[in-house]
Amino acid sequence: MSAPRTAERTRVELAEFLRSRRERISPEEVGLPAGSRRRTPGLRREEVAALAGVGLSWYTWLEQGRDISVSATFLDNLSRTLKLDATERRHLFLLAHQRLPPEPGKTWCTVPALIHRLMGDIPSRPAYVLNLRWDVLAWNAAADRVFGFSALPADRRNLLWMLFTSPAMRELFNPWDEQALQILSSFRRDFVRATQDPDIAALVKDLEKASPDFRDWWRQQDIHGPCQGIRHLHIEAVGQVVFEHTTLTIDEDRHLGLYAGIPEISVSPAPVPPRAHPGR
C-alpha cells in the first residue's frame, strides 16, 4: 500500500509546484497582453497549455494531480514556458517522471577557484581537471612536471589527442594497446553525453584523420569494460611506475571531472621529460 500512497502524494506535490510556478509568471513575460479581468496572478491554465503545446484538459488534469503520463519533451517545453531554472527543472522531472532529466553535455567551462586550491594542496600527486571533451583545463605542479601540460598549445592540450598522436605515448604507456583501448572506451561514455556539441565532434574527426588506430577502433564501436583504476607508465627518469587513479565529479552541471593519480612512489620534484597521461 505504500507505493500508491507515495505516488498520490507526489502528484499532489506536482500540482502544487505547477500552480506556484504558473502564478509567478506575468503575461507580459511570455508576450501576452495583461488584460483587465484577471482574478488571480500569473498565467491562466489555458495560456500555459497553449504555450507548452498541449490541450487545456490534459494540462488541467496534470495540475489537478491526476494519474497521467508525461513525456520528457513536454516537460522540457513546460520548463521553458514556466521559466524554470536548472534546479526547478530537475525537481519537475523528479515529480512528474520519477527520474532526473538528461542534461545537455558541455565541453567548455571555467574551473572553480576552490579546485585550483585543492590541487595545490596535493603537490606530490598529479592532479588535473577534464571536461567532456577531455581538454585539460587545470593541473597542479606535479602533473605538469610529469606530463608537461603547460608546454602544449591550448588547442592541443587534450588527453585523447595526446594519447593517439604522440609517439612518446606508446613508450609511456606499457602496454599501450590495452590501455589505449580502455581509455578510448572511457572517452566514448563522455562523448555520448555531448554528441551534439560541435567541439567534441570536431575532435573525433581530427583524430580519425591523424591516427589510424583511433579511426579503426572508433569505427569498430567496441565497448570495453571500465578502466580498473590502474595505469602502467614508463617514465624515463624514474622507470616503470604503477599509478592508481580515480576521477571525481566536481561539478555535475558543468560536467567537470578531477583526475587524481597516486603512484607507488612520490613524484620527484626534479624535471621529468613531458608526457601526457590520459586517465579519465
KABEL-V711616 format. One line per field, one symbol per residue. ss: DSSP state (H for helix, E for strand, L for the rest). A space follows every 10 residues. Layout:
ss->???
This chain:
ss->LHHHHHHHHH HHHHHHHHHH HHHLLLHHHH LLLLLLLLLL LLLLHHHHHH HHLLLHHHHH HHHLLLLLLL LHHHHHHHHH HLLLLHHHHH HHHHHHHLLL LLLLLLLLLL LLHHHHHHHH LLLLLLEEEE LLLLEEEEEL HHHHHHHLHH HLLHHHLEHH HHHHHLHHHH HHELLHHHHH HHHHHHHHHH HLLLLLLHHH HHHHHHHHHH LHHHHHHHHH LLLLLLLLLE EEEEELLLEE EEEEEEEEEE ELLLLEEEEE EEELLLLLLL LLLLLLLLLL
